[in-house]
């Protein structure tokens, strides 16, 4: 019932929101990233899109559209776009597909190739070829729907000044190629970045080959909410384009009940401090090693720890949690992902409860021994 109420509230909000951006991908705003949905996962997005455009085609109206994606074998993502019909122009529909070529690591970006707008009804390879009377001639966003638009994109996550970033750089054809001289200088180059100053909140900016766009994304459990602005450079013009307004609001839901991985690799689980002197990894639950380090016993299916041998004048061996660098400093704690931080908090709570239980057992043992001594 809570999900139904939330959905109703969001759909109503779509009709009143005044400052957002049209989305054409399930990754960023109008540009793809290199990440793919995991196997057996699906994502759905409903978008409410309002345009008040003076140039290059005059149009004023509201249109909804739907996007959906599914992951296959953790390597391929298939997407569907349906909607954005205006007046007498055809209904817009097409398929997207992208495949992962290189998996992201601590030092290497993720690399993906794909094709957008498969089966798009806008069959022209360039919107400049359209003539009065052709389909999509009066569509204000026809440049976004050019059929068979291939691309390659690289994505990399990083932590800068204690905040998570994600950067994308790609090159494509057709819908990624600008239609005016200034944007054609880049000839298909697109780029984007995402900053997460707060947990579950992301700020997105991008150049899609045509325009500059910006947006904000908020995640709550499996729900996602996006707002933003398209063609923000129009605000600085004085040739009529400053009157253009493209606004939208998107709500998405990720169905990942049967998925075993995440869309983006959680690099915090594999991070090691570069200052470590030959650290080695051991399973939780093992007994004392040759250095006399006792690892607290627990389920061996749980996480691991990194044992750091003594260095310099130090005589003690320390234990580091994956992703926690600098022996637990606040700066290194900020490098952990939210999931890892939650896991650490749970482990600390479990350790506290275990200590309490152990103390209770010790007290019980002492009490039993006292009873035995009295009986004797």
C-alpha positions, 0 to 999 in steps of 0.5 A: 500500500505504501508503494501505491501511495508513493506512486500516486504522489509522484505521478501527481507531482509530474504535472506541477513540476517546472524545472527538470530535464527529459531523460533518454537513458537509464544511466545519466540524463541523455548520455549513456554510461558504461554500466549495465544492469545485472543479470535478472534485473530490470528497471522501469522509468516513467517520465512526464515531459513539458516543453515550451519551445520558441526555436527552432520549432515552436511548440508548447505541450506536455507528453509522457513517455516510458523507458525500461531496461533488462540485464543479461548475463551481467554483460548486456543491457537491453532498453526500450523507449516508448512515447513522446508523441506530439500532435500529428507526428508519429509515436516515438519508439525504439530499442537500445542495446549496450554490451560491456567490454571491460570491467571496471577495476581500481585503476581501469575504467569500465568500457562499453559499446552500444547502439541507440534508437534501433527501429526508430521511426525517424529513419533519416541519418541526419535531421537536416535531410528532412523536408516540410511534410516529412514525419518528425519535421515539426518535432522539437526533439527530432535530433534525439531520435535519429535511427541507429546511433552507435557509441562507445563510452568509458566510465570511472568511479573515484573518491575526491575530497572524500566525496564519490564521483563518477565520470563518463567520456564517450564518442558516438554518431547520429544523435550524438552529433551536433546540428549547428557549427559550434557543437559540430566542433566536438563531432560526436564527443559527449561527456558527463559527471556525477557527484554524490555530496550526500548519501542517496543524492547525486548531482549530474551534469553532461554535454550530450553532443548537442547541449549542456544538461544538469539534473539531480537524482535521489534514491530511496530503496529501489526507487529513483527520482530525477529532476534537471534542466536541458539546454541550460546554455540557452539561458545566456542567449539573446536570439530567441532561444532564451525563451525555450523551456524543456522540463520533466520529472522521472520516477524509476523502480529497480527490480533486482530481487533475483540479481546477484550483483550491482549495476556499478562495482563497489570498489570500496570492497577492494581498496587497499592503502598504498602505504601498506607493507605487503598486506595479506588477506585472511578469512574471518574465523581463522586461528592465530597465525605465525605473528600471533594475530587472533582473528575473531571467530565468525561465519567464514562466509562473511567479509574478510580483513587485511592483516598488515605486518608491522613496519618501521619501528612498530612492534604490533600487527594491525587489522584493516577492513577492506576499503578502510585505509590509514588505520581507521582515520576519518578521511579514509572512512569517507572513502567507503561506500554507504553499503560498506559503512553500514556493514561495518556498523553492523559488525561493530554491533555484533561484536558488542553483542558477542562480548555481552553474551560472552560475559554472561556465559562467564558469569554463569560459569562462575555461578555454577562453579560456586554451586558445585563448591558449596555442594562439595 
